[in-house]
Amino acid sequence: MRLLDPTPLEAALLKTFHGLYGARGFPSPERVYVRSRANTGAGRYVDLDAEVADSELDDGYLDLGGSFVEMEGIPNGLMAVIRIKDRRPDQLEIAVYGNDPWDGEEREWSIT
């Protein structure tokens, strides 16, 4: 299977998660690769593969700790969570707040 690099938005989110959870073993963005991604019309599922050593991450979900993504054309912004499975980042989910559509295009954005 050919692994893909994260998009700029995905890489920025992974960097944010690393900043929040790195002390518990969340890997740096350079050690996380994309197996696949699917846009849903209201978000994106990104299946991950990660090099992890000494993880203290519990299986479940990690959030952005109160941050969110502001993006041009999406009035209510986007949220993101990471699913942890077997102590490794397994999937990044990015989704709109509310009923706004998102075509998956990464227009100008910031994480606030």
C-alpha positions, 0 to 999 in steps of 0.5 A: 500500500502506498502511503500519502503525505497529509494535506496542509490542513491535515498536517497542521491539525496533526501538529496541533494534536502533537502539541496537546498530546505529545507528552503522552506519545502522540507522534510528530506530524513527520511520523504520521502518514495517510492510508486513505481519505474520503470527503463526505460533503460535510467533512473528511475521514482520513485513515492514518498510519503512524510510527509510535514509540512508548505511547500512553494514549488510551483507545478512544478519541482526542479533540482539539482542546477547545480549538477549531478550524476557521475556513473561508466559506464555512460560516461555523467552522470545522472541528477535528478529532483523532481516533486512537486504536491500539494506542496509535492514531488511527483516523482523523475526522474533520467535520463542519459544525451545523449543516454547512456543506464542505466540498473538501477543498482547503481554502484559506483557514486557521486553527483558533 
